[in-house]
């Protein structure tokens, strides 16, 4: 996406609701109704734009009417579409808070400043944020808790995080090319 604006994921269309084209959206905004507060939403590729005409609160998100979606088949075709907004439209995060899109791509460094990998994604399975880090010389990315003990420093402006791993974090034989 060279030259494209950085975008932030705000929600995902889960399913149609009813026959008139409404959709259920799982939101990732602090307040579910804020999904419509930051301007036009786009799909992951940034090619399709979605304008929310109306919404109501629902369990785990909202039920929305989207411009141009007038029947159940059109709503069903949107199932799984991830809704993004330009990062610049979001408010500045507070101290010790970050948008996931700001963390992705940051250089991971050991406490001594040695580059050890790159943040590939941020996951949350319900117990807190986990950084998916592609460590240099490893076959697969590893999940590291985004806590002060594992990640004592985040510097988005400098494009880096400091990762302090416990001594036994990697199991023996997990290095690239190991017979395991």
C-alpha positions, 0 to 999 in steps of 0.5 A: 500500500505504498502511498496509501493512508494507514488504516485502522480496523474498527469492525467486521460485518458478521451477518445479515439481520432480517430481510431489508439489508441490515447487517450485524457488525462486531465493533472494536471501538470503545463504544460500539456506536462510534464505528460511524463517528470517524468518517467513511469506512472502507474494506481491507483493500481500501477499494469499497466504501461503506456509509452507515445510514443508521445503527442500533446497539446490539450484543457485541456490536451494532445492527446497521443499515449501509447505503446501497444494501437493500436486501438480505442477499446484498447483506449476506454478500458482506459477511466477513468484510472488515471495516477500516477507517483512515488512521488520521481520523481517530483521536490521539491515543492516551498515555500508554495506549496505542492503536493496533495499526500503530504497533504493526510493523514496529521493530522489536529490540532486545533491551540492549538495542539489538534488533530481534524481529518485527511486530506482524499483528496484534491479537486479543483472545479475551485476556489482553493484547498479544503481539505477534512477533516474527523473530529473526531466525525462527520458523514461526511468529511467537505471541508475546503479551503486551504487558510492561514486564514483556514489553517495557517500552513502546516508541511508535515515533521511533518505530520500535518496541523493547521486548524483554523475554524470560530466559526460557521463552523459546523451547529448545530446538525451535530455531530455524532449521532445527530438527526439533 
